């Protein structure tokens, strides 16, 4: 089997008295669509931030394309570009869409403003939002803001191809959206996986049944800080794992402890 592009080995993380990750092992392979699911508060978003290099684990190892990462993303050059799409889009309200999408290029490249605008236009076209570069985030719907954040995440840097994202991490990309807007985002995630200039490898954290089924090929189920189950999407409906069955049925009866 091919070597994983990203591998977590024995990753643990504690916040105060809450151990959210307990010696978690996780692999992401080239070209994979990995879904990370489980009840709220089980460390799913924490895993994404650790993979992205924004948060350090308390213990364990992070391997990126066969090279062990030491410290956070700014502590050394990563062999793979990793983009993170935040749950709330995380756009700068005072900047236009064009300035948001091209932010890293404006800050860290020597490209002309005109060239950056051309690159931004290409990415906005890819996410189905042509001609909105002069708008501000407050003028956009929730679904449009999500798509702008996708465009920013896949932005490439012709001056430094090493910065180009090879792995995308989606944190609850359909949270807070109505079913139709969610479908648009789900379709876009799959579309970007197959498009030139998109990103063919990703991991997605989500609670929504449709998003899990439509955007993931392989799934890992997190609960109480550990990977409790792993399988492909078709396994969801046939597994005997009580945690998975309770999660997808929405039942309050079962091994998952219901808060409150």
C-alpha positions in Angstrom: 0.0 0.0 0.0 1.2 3.6 -0.7 2.8 5.6 2.0 0.4 8.1 3.6 0.9 11.8 2.7 0.1 12.6 6.4 0.4 10.3 9.4 -0.3 11.0 13.1 1.2 8.5 15.6 0.1 8.4 19.2 -1.2 12.0 19.2 -2.5 13.2 22.6 -3.9 16.6 23.6 -5.3 17.8 26.9 -7.1 21.1 27.6 -7.2 21.6 31.4 -8.7 18.5 32.8 -10.2 17.4 29.4 -8.1 14.9 27.4 -9.6 15.4 24.0 -7.1 13.2 22.1 -5.7 10.0 23.6 -2.9 8.4 21.5 -4.7 8.8 18.2 -3.3 7.2 15.1 -4.5 8.6 11.8 -3.4 8.4 8.1 -4.4 10.4 5.1 -3.4 9.1 1.7 -2.9 11.0 -1.6 -6.1 11.5 -3.5 -8.2 10.6 -0.5 -11.5 12.1 0.8 -11.3 11.3 4.6 -14.3 12.1 6.9 -13.6 12.6 10.6 -16.8 12.3 12.5 -18.1 11.8 16.0 -20.1 13.7 18.7 -19.3 17.3 19.7 -16.3 17.9 21.8 -14.4 14.7 20.7 -11.3 16.5 19.3 -12.2 16.5 15.6 -11.3 20.2 15.0 -8.3 19.8 17.3 -6.9 17.1 15.0 -7.3 19.4 12.0 -5.4 22.2 13.8 -2.6 19.8 14.7 -2.3 18.6 11.1 -2.3 22.2 9.9 0.6 22.9 12.3 -1.4 25.6 14.2 -1.5 23.6 17.4 1.1 21.4 19.0 0.2 18.0 20.5 1.2 17.2 24.1 2.8 13.9 22.8 3.0 11.9 19.6 4.5 12.3 16.2 3.3 14.1 13.0 4.7 12.9 9.7 4.2 14.8 6.5 5.2 13.0 3.3 7.6 10.8 5.3 9.2 13.7 7.2 8.6 14.3 10.8 7.4 17.7 11.7 9.0 19.4 14.6 7.1 22.3 16.2 4.4 24.4 14.5 4.1 25.3 10.9 6.1 28.5 11.2 9.0 26.6 12.8 10.1 24.9 9.6 9.3 24.4 5.9 6.7 21.8 5.3 7.1 19.3 2.4 3.4 19.6 1.6 1.2 22.7 1.4 -1.8 22.3 3.8 -4.8 24.6 3.6 -7.4 24.9 6.4 -11.0 26.0 5.8 -12.3 27.3 9.1 -15.9 26.6 10.2 -16.9 30.3 10.2 -15.0 31.2 7.0 -12.8 33.5 9.0 -12.7 36.3 6.4 -11.4 39.8 7.2 -14.5 42.0 7.4 -12.5 45.2 6.5 -11.1 43.7 3.3 -12.8 43.0 0.0 -13.3 39.5 -1.3 -10.3 40.0 -3.7 -8.1 41.1 -0.8 -9.2 38.2 1.3 -8.6 35.6 -1.3 -5.3 37.1 -2.3 -4.2 37.9 1.2 -1.2 35.6 1.5 0.1 36.6 -2.0 -0.2 40.3 -1.0 1.7 39.6 2.2 4.3 37.0 1.1 4.9 37.3 -2.7 6.5 39.8 -5.1 3.7 39.4 -7.6 2.2 42.6 -9.1 -1.2 43.6 -7.9 -2.6 43.0 -11.3 -1.2 39.4 -11.4 -2.7 38.7 -8.0 -6.1 40.0 -9.1 -5.9 37.6 -12.1 -5.1 34.6 -9.9 -7.9 35.6 -7.5 -10.3 35.8 -10.4 -9.4 32.3 -11.5 -10.1 30.9 -8.0 -13.4 32.8 -7.6 -14.4 31.4 -11.0 -13.6 27.9 -9.7 -15.8 28.2 -6.7 -18.7 29.7 -8.8 -18.3 33.3 -7.7 -17.1 35.3 -10.7 -17.1 39.1 -10.5 -17.5 39.6 -6.8 -14.0 40.6 -5.9 -15.0 44.1 -5.0 -17.6 43.1 -2.5 -17.1 42.9 1.3 -17.9 39.8 3.4 -20.9 41.5 5.0 -22.5 41.7 1.5 -22.4 38.0 1.0 -24.7 35.1 2.1 -23.3 32.4 4.5 -22.8 30.0 1.6 -21.0 32.6 -0.5 -18.7 33.4 2.4 -17.9 29.7 2.7 -17.0 29.5 -1.0 -14.8 32.6 -0.7 -12.9 30.8 2.1 -12.5 27.8 -0.3 -11.0 30.1 -2.9 -8.5 31.5 -0.4 -7.6 28.0 0.8 -6.7 26.8 -2.8 -4.8 29.9 -3.7 -1.5 29.0 -5.3 1.8 31.0 -5.5 3.5 30.9 -8.8 6.7 32.3 -7.2 6.8 29.5 -4.7 5.1 26.2 -5.8 5.9 24.7 -2.4 3.2 26.9 -0.9 0.6 25.5 -3.1 -1.9 23.4 -1.1 -1.8 19.6 -1.7 -4.1 18.8 1.2 -7.2 20.7 2.3 -8.7 20.4 5.8 -12.4 21.4 6.0 -13.8 22.2 9.5 -17.6 21.8 9.4 -17.9 23.4 6.0 -21.8 23.1 5.9 -22.5 24.1 9.5 -25.2 26.7 9.7 -26.3 26.4 6.1 -29.7 25.4 4.8 -30.0 22.1 2.9 -29.8 23.7 -0.5 -26.7 25.7 0.4 -25.2 22.6 2.0 -25.6 20.7 -1.3 -23.9 23.5 -3.2 -20.9 23.3 -0.8 -20.8 19.5 -0.9 -20.8 19.5 -4.7 -18.0 22.1 -4.7 -15.8 20.1 -2.3 -16.0 17.2 -4.7 -15.6 19.4 -7.7 -12.4 21.0 -6.3 -11.0 17.5 -5.7 -11.1 16.7 -9.5 -10.3 20.2 -10.9 -6.8 21.3 -12.0 -5.9 24.0 -9.6 -8.0 22.5 -6.9 -6.8 20.0 -4.4 -7.3 16.2 -4.7 -6.6 15.2 -1.1 -8.7 16.4 1.8 -10.0 15.6 5.3 -13.3 16.9 6.4 -14.8 17.3 9.9 -18.6 17.3 9.9 -21.7 16.3 11.8 -24.2 16.4 8.9 -25.3 13.1 7.5 -25.6 14.3 3.9 -22.1 15.9 4.0 -20.5 12.8 5.4 -22.1 10.6 2.7 -21.5 12.9 -0.2 -18.0 14.2 0.5 -16.2 11.2 2.2 -14.9 7.9 0.9 -13.2 6.6 4.1 -14.4 7.6 7.6 -12.9 7.5 11.1 -15.2 7.8 14.1 -13.7 9.7 17.2 -15.1 9.3 20.7 -13.6 9.8 24.1 -10.3 10.8 22.5 -9.8 7.7 20.5 -10.6 6.4 17.0 -13.4 3.9 17.8 -14.3 2.8 14.3 -13.0 3.1 10.7 -14.6 2.1 7.4 -15.9 3.3 4.0 -19.1 5.2 3.6 -21.1 2.1 2.5 -20.2 0.5 5.9 -22.2 3.1 7.8 -25.5 1.3 7.2 -24.2 -2.2 7.8 -21.8 -1.9 10.8 -22.7 -3.4 14.1 -20.6 -0.8 15.9 -23.0 0.6 18.6 -21.4 4.1 18.6 -21.8 4.5 14.8 -25.3 3.2 14.8 -26.4 5.5 17.6 -24.7 8.5 16.0 -26.4 8.1 12.6 -29.8 7.2 14.2 -29.7 10.2 16.5 -30.9 8.1 19.4 -30.3 9.2 23.0 -30.1 5.5 23.9 -26.7 3.9 23.5 -23.0 4.1 24.5 -22.6 7.8 23.5 -23.2 9.8 26.7 -25.6 12.7 26.0 -24.5 15.9 27.7 -27.1 17.8 29.6 
